Amino acid sequence: MRFMVIVHANKDTEAGVMPTTERLTAMGKFNEEMCNAGVMQAGEGLHPTSKGARITFTGSEPTVKQGPFDVTRDLIAGFWLIDVASKDEAIAWMKRAPFAAGDEIEIRQVFAAEDFGDALTPELREKEEHLRAQAAKK
């Protein structure tokens, strides 16, 4: 099962405060443990929303709003994509992550092809598999 682990932003991440060497070292060690266990598929930190944009789809023309955005628990500062046997295993891994008091992460299961049932026809499944293989080459 694949899970996306969403690291929520806070006032420091939105202000562009960079992590200390100690925090980067601890996070690097944690990432290495997940990689060595075959759990981590991807993981990245994100720039603050002041460098981003939002596109809202209403009516016929999408609307673009440039950041920064108000600090809410909906903002994302980073993520991991992990592959584990269960949500409980994902939780166990993430409880070991080197975060400070008050930091918050969210764990969400990623849909697998079989979750879509008959709506994902063999033709659509083949096209999806081709696109995934193409993306993996880059």
Phi, psi and chi 1 to 4 in degrees:
 res  aa     phi    psi   chi1   chi2   chi3   chi4
   1 MET       -  136.5  -60.2  175.2  137.8      -
   2 ARG  -101.9  143.1  -67.3 -173.8  -43.9  147.2
   3 PHE  -132.5  140.1  -69.9   87.1      -      -
   4 MET   -96.4  129.2  174.4  170.4  -92.0      -
   5 VAL  -105.5  116.5  179.1      -      -      -
   6 ILE  -100.4  124.1  -59.2  161.9      -      -
   7 VAL   -94.3  117.1  179.3      -      -      -
   8 HIS   -75.1  144.4  -72.0  -78.8      -      -
   9 ALA   -75.5  162.2      -      -      -      -
  10 ASN  -142.0 -177.5   58.8   38.8      -      -
  11 LYS   -61.1  -33.8   63.0 -179.6  173.0   70.0
  12 ASP   -70.2  -46.4  -73.9  -18.5      -      -
  13 THR   -65.0  -35.5   59.7      -      -      -
  14 GLU   -71.8  -24.4  -82.4  -59.9  -69.4      -
  15 ALA   -84.4   -2.9      -      -      -      -
  16 GLY    81.5   16.2      -      -      -      -
  17 VAL   -67.6  122.2  175.4      -      -      -
  18 MET   -84.2  149.6  -62.6  -56.2  -73.4      -
  19 PRO   -67.4  156.1   15.9  -20.9      -      -
  20 THR   -73.7  165.5   63.8      -      -      -
  21 THR   -59.1  -38.9  -60.6      -      -      -
  22 GLU   -63.1  -43.3  -66.7   78.4   14.5      -
  23 ARG   -68.5  -40.6 -176.8  125.2 -174.7 -145.0
  24 LEU   -63.3  -38.4  -72.5  171.5      -      -
  25 THR   -64.6  -46.0  -59.5      -      -      -
  26 ALA   -63.7  -42.0      -      -      -      -
  27 MET   -67.8  -39.3 -163.2   59.9   73.9      -
  28 GLY   -61.3  -40.5      -      -      -      -
  29 LYS   -64.5  -44.1 -177.3  175.8 -175.9  -97.9
  30 PHE   -61.6  -45.9  178.3   64.8      -      -
  31 ASN   -61.0  -40.4  -71.8  -17.3      -      -
  32 GLU   -62.9  -41.7 -176.1  176.7   16.4      -
  33 GLU   -61.0  -43.3  -70.1  172.1   11.1      -
  34 MET   -66.4  -40.3  -72.5 -163.0  -62.2      -
  35 CYS   -63.7  -45.4  -75.4      -      -      -
  36 ASN   -62.9  -29.7  -70.4  -19.4      -      -
  37 ALA   -85.8   -3.0      -      -      -      -
  38 GLY    76.3   21.3      -      -      -      -
  39 VAL   -93.1  -45.6  168.8      -      -      -
  40 MET   -79.8  126.0 -174.7  171.1  156.7      -
  41 GLN  -102.4  -33.0  -66.4 -172.4  -30.8      -
  42 ALA  -162.9  159.2      -      -      -      -
  43 GLY  -171.7  133.2      -      -      -      -
  44 GLU  -150.6  151.1  -57.1  -68.3  -18.5      -
  45 GLY   -94.0  155.2      -      -      -      -
  46 LEU  -116.2  145.9  -57.9  174.8      -      -
  47 HIS   -64.2  159.2  -77.9  -89.6      -      -
  48 PRO   -63.6  161.6    8.6  -12.0      -      -
  49 THR   -64.8  -15.7   61.5      -      -      -
  50 SER   -61.9  -20.0   61.1      -      -      -
  51 LYS  -102.8    8.9  -64.9 -176.6  177.0 -175.8
  52 GLY  -115.5 -172.7      -      -      -      -
  53 ALA  -150.6  158.4      -      -      -      -
  54 ARG  -122.6  141.6  -77.2 -171.9 -179.8  157.2
  55 ILE  -117.5  123.5  -58.8  174.0      -      -
  56 THR  -108.1  130.2  -56.2      -      -      -
  57 PHE  -102.4  102.4  -64.2   88.3      -      -
  58 THR  -139.4  130.6   55.4      -      -      -
  59 GLY    71.2 -149.9      -      -      -      -
  60 SER   -91.2  -18.0   61.9      -      -      -
  61 GLU  -122.6  119.7 -170.5   65.8   31.5      -
  62 PRO   -62.3  144.4  -19.1   30.4      -      -
  63 THR  -107.0  132.8  -56.9      -      -      -
  64 VAL  -107.9  130.3  176.8      -      -      -
  65 LYS  -121.4  125.4 -179.4 -179.0  177.4 -168.3
  66 GLN   -80.4  146.0  -59.9  -67.3  -28.5      -
  67 GLY   -70.3  172.2      -      -      -      -
  68 PRO   -83.1  162.9   29.6  -33.0      -      -
  69 PHE  -114.7  155.6  -52.9  116.2      -      -
  70 ASP   -59.0  140.7  -66.9  -25.6      -      -
  71 VAL   -71.3  114.7  177.5      -      -      -
  72 THR  -136.1  171.5   67.3      -      -      -
  73 ARG   -70.9   -6.8   89.8  178.1  -80.9  -76.7
  74 ASP   -81.2  -14.9  -65.1  -26.2      -      -
  75 LEU   -76.8  145.7  -63.2 -178.0      -      -
  76 ILE  -113.5  133.2  -60.3  170.2      -      -
  77 ALA  -105.1  -13.6      -      -      -      -
  78 GLY   176.8 -179.9      -      -      -      -
  79 PHE  -160.0  161.2   70.3   93.3      -      -
  80 TRP  -126.4  151.4  -77.2  -75.4      -      -
  81 LEU  -117.5  118.1 -175.2   59.9      -      -
  82 ILE  -123.1  156.7   61.7  172.7      -      -
  83 ASP  -126.1  111.9 -168.5   -6.8      -      -
  84 VAL  -137.7  174.7  -66.9      -      -      -
  85 ALA   -79.0  -22.9      -      -      -      -
  86 SER  -161.6  166.9   66.6      -      -      -
  87 LYS   -62.7  -37.4 -177.2  170.0   74.8  172.4
  88 ASP   -59.9  -39.3  -72.5  -20.0      -      -
  89 GLU   -68.0  -39.1 -174.7  179.3   -8.8      -
  90 ALA   -60.2  -43.7      -      -      -      -
  91 ILE   -62.5  -44.0  -69.3  168.3      -      -
  92 ALA   -60.2  -43.3      -      -      -      -
  93 TRP   -62.2  -48.1  -88.9  104.6      -      -
  94 MET   -71.5  -23.7  -71.1  -56.3  127.1      -
  95 LYS   -65.6  -19.4  -74.9  171.3   69.0  174.5
  96 ARG   -88.6   -8.5  -62.8  171.6   45.9 -163.0
  97 ALA   -62.5  140.2      -      -      -      -
  98 PRO   -82.4   70.8   31.2  -34.6      -      -
  99 PHE  -102.8  160.6  -74.8  108.4      -      -
 100 ALA   -90.2  162.4      -      -      -      -
 101 ALA   -55.1  133.6      -      -      -      -
 102 GLY    95.3  -19.4      -      -      -      -
 103 ASP   -68.1  155.2  -72.8  -16.2      -      -
 104 GLU  -141.1  138.0 -177.2  175.7   63.1      -
 105 ILE  -127.2  160.7   61.3  175.2      -      -
 106 GLU  -130.3  139.5 -179.7  177.8  -22.0      -
 107 ILE  -115.0  122.7  -60.3  170.4      -      -
 108 ARG  -131.6  131.8  -56.0  -90.6  -56.4  -87.0
 109 GLN   -72.3  139.5 -172.6  171.8  -10.5      -
 110 VAL   -88.6  136.4  175.3      -      -      -
 111 PHE   -61.7  141.1  -81.9  109.0      -      -
 112 ALA  -105.9  159.2      -      -      -      -
 113 ALA   -53.3  -41.5      -      -      -      -
 114 GLU   -66.5  -18.0   54.4  -87.9    5.6      -
 115 ASP   -66.9  -21.2  -65.2  -30.6      -      -
 116 PHE   -86.9   -6.7  -66.5  101.5      -      -
 117 GLY    59.2 -143.8      -      -      -      -
 118 ASP   -69.4  -17.7  -66.8  -21.1      -      -
 119 ALA   -63.4  -28.3      -      -      -      -
 120 LEU   -91.7   91.1 -173.1   63.8      -      -
 121 THR   -66.2  162.8   65.2      -      -      -
 122 PRO   -55.3  -36.7  -28.1   35.9      -      -
 123 GLU   -65.8  -44.9  -64.4   80.7   17.3      -
 124 LEU   -65.4  -39.1  -70.4  171.8      -      -
 125 ARG   -62.6  -44.4 -177.3 -176.3  -64.9 -102.8
 126 GLU   -61.8  -43.9 -176.9  179.1  -28.8      -
 127 LYS   -62.2  -43.0  176.3  101.2  172.9  154.3
 128 GLU   -62.4  -44.7  177.8   68.0   20.8      -
 129 GLU   -62.9  -39.3  -71.4  170.1   -0.1      -
 130 HIS   -63.3  -44.6  173.6   74.0      -      -
 131 LEU   -64.5  -40.1  -69.5  172.6      -      -
 132 ARG   -62.8  -42.3  -74.8 -177.9 -175.2  -87.9
 133 ALA   -64.3  -41.1      -      -      -      -
 134 GLN   -62.9  -43.7 -174.7  177.9   -1.3      -
 135 ALA   -66.4  -34.5      -      -      -      -
 136 ALA   -67.4  -24.9      -      -      -      -
 137 LYS   -72.7  -20.2  -69.2  179.2 -175.5  176.6
 138 LYS   -85.7      -  -65.4 -166.2 -180.0 -131.6
